[in-house]
Amino acid sequence: MTSISIIGTGKMGSALADVAARAGADIQIIRRRAGAGSSSERADAEYGVIGDELTGDLVVLAVPYEAVADVLARYRSRLRGKVVIDISNPIDFTTYDELLVPADSSAAAEIAHEIPGAAVVKAFNANFGDTLATGTNGTTPTTVLLAGDDAEAKIAVVALIEAAGLRAVDAGPLSRARELEALGFLQIVLAAIAKTHYESGFTLLP
Ligand SMILES: NC(=O)c1ccc[n+]([C@@H]2O[C@H](COP(=O)([O-])OP(=O)(O)OC[C@H]3O[C@@H](n4cnc5c(N)ncnc54)[C@H](OP(=O)(O)O)[C@@H]3O)[C@@H](O)[C@H]2O)c1
């Protein structure tokens, strides 16, 4: 059984906790502040506050890209040896037109540069949260695209995805994160202008 620490309790943190629960993982959820706030607590997870030790072998950065630097500042040295899952779409949401990373880079590449001892895997950024929580996208099982340079890390992420009843498709090395982030960007823009729904999005047919 795998163990996972999810940093962030928003839409994606919650959806990925559902995924991890379906996969039978040990779940730690890291909140920004102590206390449940407006969100209800899961009975199947341990809770911590940002800065606490991370108990998961897999660590999900389920925070906005703008907040990743804060999180890495807290955890940089403690992420050594972990599989770090970057789910972000680094979009300037004030314009829906600009990236927050250089056009020849990606959020995943920027994050990997900051935490050289960790194995960064890009995954889940091209899935809306609802399709992860339900396990379906339209009439098909939800497909999760991923990319990374560390084969063992990708095996662990694929195992999590498949154990949760989702389909995993390895898109290649971490350099493919740029294309995955472009896909996520386009999907969000299409939903924002009502050409698709936040409950569905792109799918990849077998
Ligand atoms: N929404 C989607 O369907 C979707 C799909 C694919 C990828 N993504 C990506 O997933 C990531 C999370 O998105 P989301 O939709 O889940 O966002 P969200 O619902 O706004 O939740 C963001 C979470 O990050 C926490 N947070 C914000 N700033 C923080 C900081 N400086 N330190 C620690 N925690 C901080 C928030 O804490 P508080 O509750 O205390 O504010 C909240 O728990 C983003 O990178 C996004 O691009 C989202």
The ligand as an SDF file (V2000), in Angstrom:
LIG
                    3D

 48 52  0  0  0  0  0  0  0  0999 V2000
   -9.6300   22.9020   -9.9190 N   0  0  0  0  0  0  0  0  0  0  0  0
   -9.3020   21.9870  -10.8550 C   0  0  0  0  0  0  0  0  0  0  0  0
  -10.1860   21.2800  -11.3890 O   0  0  0  0  0  0  0  0  0  0  0  0
   -7.8490   21.7980  -11.2400 C   0  0  0  0  0  0  0  0  0  0  0  0
   -7.5750   20.8900  -12.2730 C   0  0  0  0  0  0  0  0  0  0  0  0
   -6.2430   20.5960  -12.5890 C   0  0  0  0  0  0  0  0  0  0  0  0
   -5.2150   21.2110  -11.9010 C   0  0  0  0  0  0  0  0  0  0  0  0
   -5.4990   22.1230  -10.9380 N   0  0  0  0  0  0  0  0  0  0  0  0
   -4.3720   22.7150  -10.1920 C   0  0  0  0  0  0  0  0  0  0  0  0
   -4.4600   22.2320   -8.8630 O   0  0  0  0  0  0  0  0  0  0  0  0
   -3.8850   23.1900   -7.9630 C   0  0  0  0  0  0  0  0  0  0  0  0
   -4.9040   23.4690   -6.8520 C   0  0  0  0  0  0  0  0  0  0  0  0
   -6.0650   23.9820   -7.4700 O   0  0  0  0  0  0  0  0  0  0  0  0
   -7.4700   23.9800   -6.6990 P   0  0  0  0  0  0  0  0  0  0  0  0
   -8.5050   24.1840   -7.7470 O   0  0  0  0  0  0  0  0  0  0  0  0
   -7.5670   22.7970   -5.7970 O   0  0  0  0  0  0  0  0  0  0  0  0
   -7.3310   25.3160   -5.8290 O   0  0  0  0  0  0  0  0  0  0  0  0
   -8.2190   25.7600   -4.5860 P   0  0  0  0  0  0  0  0  0  0  0  0
   -9.5130   25.0500   -4.5850 O   0  0  0  0  0  0  0  0  0  0  0  0
   -8.2030   27.2500   -4.6150 O   0  0  0  0  0  0  0  0  0  0  0  0
   -7.3650   25.2620   -3.3190 O   0  0  0  0  0  0  0  0  0  0  0  0
   -6.0670   25.7460   -3.1110 C   0  0  0  0  0  0  0  0  0  0  0  0
   -5.5150   25.1940   -1.8010 C   0  0  0  0  0  0  0  0  0  0  0  0
   -4.1880   25.7070   -1.6560 O   0  0  0  0  0  0  0  0  0  0  0  0
   -4.0570   26.2700   -0.3540 C   0  0  0  0  0  0  0  0  0  0  0  0
   -3.0700   27.3500   -0.3740 N   0  0  0  0  0  0  0  0  0  0  0  0
   -3.1320   28.5150   -1.0730 C   0  0  0  0  0  0  0  0  0  0  0  0
   -2.0350   29.2450   -0.8550 N   0  0  0  0  0  0  0  0  0  0  0  0
   -1.2580   28.5340    0.0140 C   0  0  0  0  0  0  0  0  0  0  0  0
   -0.0040   28.7570    0.6180 C   0  0  0  0  0  0  0  0  0  0  0  0
    0.7080   29.8860    0.3880 N   0  0  0  0  0  0  0  0  0  0  0  0
    0.4900   27.8050    1.4580 N   0  0  0  0  0  0  0  0  0  0  0  0
   -0.2110   26.6640    1.7020 C   0  0  0  0  0  0  0  0  0  0  0  0
   -1.4210   26.3950    1.1460 N   0  0  0  0  0  0  0  0  0  0  0  0
   -1.9210   27.3190    0.3160 C   0  0  0  0  0  0  0  0  0  0  0  0
   -5.4510   26.7610   -0.0340 C   0  0  0  0  0  0  0  0  0  0  0  0
   -5.5430   26.9500    1.3820 O   0  0  0  0  0  0  0  0  0  0  0  0
   -6.7560   27.8030    2.0250 P   0  0  0  0  0  0  0  0  0  0  0  0
   -7.9660   26.9070    1.9160 O   0  0  0  0  0  0  0  0  0  0  0  0
   -6.2870   28.0530    3.4050 O   0  0  0  0  0  0  0  0  0  0  0  0
   -6.8910   29.0560    1.1950 O   0  0  0  0  0  0  0  0  0  0  0  0
   -6.2930   25.6150   -0.5630 C   0  0  0  0  0  0  0  0  0  0  0  0
   -6.3260   24.5360    0.3690 O   0  0  0  0  0  0  0  0  0  0  0  0
   -3.5350   24.4200   -8.8050 C   0  0  0  0  0  0  0  0  0  0  0  0
   -2.1650   24.3970   -9.1060 O   0  0  0  0  0  0  0  0  0  0  0  0
   -4.3540   24.2320  -10.0790 C   0  0  0  0  0  0  0  0  0  0  0  0
   -3.7340   24.8260  -11.2070 O   0  0  0  0  0  0  0  0  0  0  0  0
   -6.7920   22.4410  -10.5920 C   0  0  0  0  0  0  0  0  0  0  0  0
  1  2  1  0
  2  3  2  0
  2  4  1  0
  4  5  1  0
  4 48  2  0
  5  6  2  0
  6  7  1  0
  7  8  2  0
  8  9  1  0
  8 48  1  0
  9 10  1  0
  9 46  1  0
 10 11  1  0
 11 12  1  0
 11 44  1  0
 12 13  1  0
 13 14  1  0
 14 15  2  0
 14 16  1  0
 14 17  1  0
 17 18  1  0
 18 19  2  0
 18 20  1  0
 18 21  1  0
 21 22  1  0
 22 23  1  0
 23 24  1  0
 23 42  1  0
 24 25  1  0
 25 26  1  0
 25 36  1  0
 26 27  1  0
 26 35  1  0
 27 28  2  0
 28 29  1  0
 29 30  1  0
 29 35  2  0
 30 31  1  0
 30 32  2  0
 32 33  1  0
 33 34  2  0
 34 35  1  0
 36 37  1  0
 36 42  1  0
 37 38  1  0
 38 39  2  0
 38 40  1  0
 38 41  1  0
 42 43  1  0
 44 45  1  0
 44 46  1  0
 46 47  1  0
M  CHG  2   8   1  16  -1
M  END
$$$$
